[in-house]
Amino acid sequence: MPGSYIRVQTGYYKKCLQPTVNKEFTEMWIPWSSEMLRQDLEPSQIKKIKKFDGFCCVPDHLDYKEIVGNFYNLYHRLDARPQPGEPVATLGFIKHIFGEQFEIGLDYLSLLYQRPTQKLPVLCLVSKERKTGKTTFLNFLKLIFGKNMTFNGNSDFRSQFNSDWMNTLIIAVDEVLLDRREDSEKIKNLSTARNSKVEAKGKDRKETEFFGKFVLCSNNEENFIVIDPAETRYWIRKVPVLPSENIHLLDMMAKEIPSFLYYLLSRNLSVPVPLTRMWFSERQIRTEALMRVIRNNRNRLETEMLFILREIFENTGTNKLEFTNKDMLELLKRNMPRLTRQQISNVLQNDWGLRPAPNSLNYQTYLYNSANDLVSVHSTGRYYSISMNWVSQKFDENT
């Protein structure tokens, strides 16, 4: 009976078995008052309760320790143990998900299992079609990693409270739609962060080591998240429709988990040493699906620029407009605050074929003042020059 209780710092916890919808049970520690403890146990039993200096979260699947030093480990031991076997159904399904990147996909899963603290790319599975296996893949990961994986909703990333997912190995989102730049910035920064702040309701924020990996699924192939052209942290795969529907596939793979873990341990990595901080090189994880999202994001910037330029022509009555990269950055900051001059230059020069003045010259342009009104501004710089007719023609092409 004393083994069902622990004392961490000055608080007591009881190990309880919580029923699940599948009529199974999952272990969890519930805070227990000292008064209730005295009602449950004899004084001699209370003295036998193990005492710890605090909680920690140390992920390890091959040499798991429930107690690290004098701290109780909140990371969960995996249920399955590696055993020899033939995970035929599982390997077939992994081949379906990763296609021509099958070996890299197996490397990704091997690293998740063998090196849980290794930084890995943000894996995104996308497809407009249904019955592709995206959700099945998430459910399969959940069967392997259990309570070390959590499912988030889109709103969870925007909430200031994150204590329920900051210390998990895998943070998965099905039907993801994080189309605000702040969402993408948060995910990509966390994907490479060593430490971050964890905050629970009613408690102070505290720093914690972050080792989580993000797996996102979406039916939106083009704008489910904001990704810049130079971004190297996202691995996006377009998943095809399964050749045949098998309603028992997940059950089959569940039975093969021990043999699949054994397979991951016994195979050699196709990328044996890390090539970047996220193990794989940019070239290895760059896909056409990634480029499609990047092109769509660039189109969003281009369209926003055209809207602003047309608005200036309509409100000022001028037929010709001159502006620099810095001016356009200032005009866009109301709606797209995290842009860079390089992104604007890419649209102006690479997409629109414009060239700035060869030398720094005086020019007149228009900017928004603090009251959000367009005002005439005189400045000096290497400016671009466009006409109202050019903007109208370009606007029609893009919209």
Rosetta blueprint (number, residue, H / E / L):
1 M L
2 P H
3 G H
4 S H
5 Y E
6 I E
7 R E
8 V E
9 Q L
10 T L
11 G E
12 Y E
13 Y E
14 K E
15 K E
16 C E
17 L E
18 Q E
19 P E
20 T L
21 V L
22 N L
23 K L
24 E L
25 F E
26 T E
27 E E
28 M E
29 W E
30 I E
31 P E
32 W E
33 S L
34 S H
35 E H
36 M H
37 L H
38 R H
39 Q H
40 D H
41 L L
42 E L
43 P H
44 S H
45 Q H
46 I H
47 K L
48 K L
49 I L
50 K E
51 K E
52 F E
53 D L
54 G E
55 F E
56 C E
57 C L
58 V L
59 P L
60 D L
61 H L
62 L L
63 D L
64 Y L
65 K L
66 E L
67 I E
68 V E
69 G L
70 N L
71 F E
72 Y E
73 N E
74 L L
75 Y L
76 H L
77 R L
78 L L
79 D L
80 A L
81 R L
82 P L
83 Q L
84 P L
85 G L
86 E L
87 P L
88 V H
89 A H
90 T H
91 L H
92 G H
93 F H
94 I H
95 K H
96 H H
97 I H
98 F H
99 G H
100 E H
101 Q H
102 F H
103 E H
104 I H
105 G H
106 L H
107 D H
108 Y H
109 L H
110 S H
111 L H
112 L H
113 Y H
114 Q H
115 R L
116 P L
117 T L
118 Q L
119 K L
120 L L
121 P L
122 V E
123 L E
124 C E
125 L E
126 V E
127 S L
128 K L
129 E L
130 R L
131 K L
132 T L
133 G L
134 K H
135 T H
136 T H
137 F H
138 L H
139 N H
140 F H
141 L H
142 K H
143 L H
144 I H
145 F H
146 G H
147 K H
148 N H
149 M E
150 T E
151 F E
152 N L
153 G L
154 N H
155 S H
156 D H
157 F H
158 R L
159 S L
160 Q L
161 F L
162 N L
163 S L
164 D L
165 W L
166 M L
167 N L
168 T L
169 L L
170 I E
171 I E
172 A E
173 V E
174 D L
175 E L
176 V L
177 L L
178 L E
179 D L
180 R L
181 R H
182 E H
183 D H
184 S H
185 E H
186 K H
187 I H
188 K H
189 N H
190 L H
191 S H
192 T H
193 A L
194 R L
195 N E
196 S E
197 K E
198 V E
199 E L
200 A L
201 K L
202 G L
203 K L
204 D L
205 R L
206 K E
207 E E
208 T E
209 E E
210 F L
211 F L
212 G L
213 K E
214 F E
215 V E
216 L E
217 C E
218 S E
219 N L
220 N L
221 E L
222 E L
223 N L
224 F L
225 I E
226 V L
227 I L
228 D L
229 P L
230 A L
231 E L
232 T L
233 R L
234 Y E
235 W E
236 I E
237 R E
238 K E
239 V L
240 P L
241 V L
242 L L
243 P L
244 S L
245 E L
246 N L
247 I L
248 H L
249 L H
250 L H
251 D H
252 M H
253 M H
254 A H
255 K H
256 E L
257 I H
258 P H
259 S H
260 F H
261 L H
262 Y H
263 Y H
264 L H
265 L H
266 S H
267 R L
268 N L
269 L L
270 S L
271 V L
272 P L
273 V L
274 P L
275 L L
276 T L
277 R L
278 M L
279 W L
280 F L
281 S L
282 E H
283 R H
284 Q H
285 I H
286 R L
287 T L
288 E H
289 A H
290 L H
291 M H
292 R H
293 V H
294 I H
295 R H
296 N H
297 N H
298 R H
299 N H
300 R H
301 L H
302 E H
303 T H
304 E H
305 M H
306 L H
307 F H
308 I H
309 L H
310 R H
311 E H
312 I H
313 F H
314 E H
315 N H
316 T H
317 G L
318 T L
319 N L
320 K E
321 L E
322 E E
323 F E
324 T L
325 N H
326 K H
327 D H
328 M H
329 L H
330 E H
331 L H
332 L H
333 K L
334 R L
335 N L
336 M L
337 P L
338 R L
339 L L
340 T L
341 R H
342 Q H
343 Q H
344 I H
345 S H
346 N H
347 V H
348 L H
349 Q H
350 N H
351 D H
352 W L
353 G L
354 L L
355 R L
356 P L
357 A L
358 P L
359 N L
360 S L
361 L E
362 N E
363 Y E
364 Q E
365 T E
366 Y E
367 L E
368 Y E
369 N L
370 S L
371 A L
372 N L
373 D L
374 L E
375 V E
376 S E
377 V E
378 H E
379 S E
380 T E
381 G E
382 R L
383 Y L
384 Y E
385 S E
386 I E
387 S E
388 M H
389 N H
390 W H
391 V H
392 S H
393 Q H
394 K H
395 F H
396 D H
397 E H
398 N H
399 T L
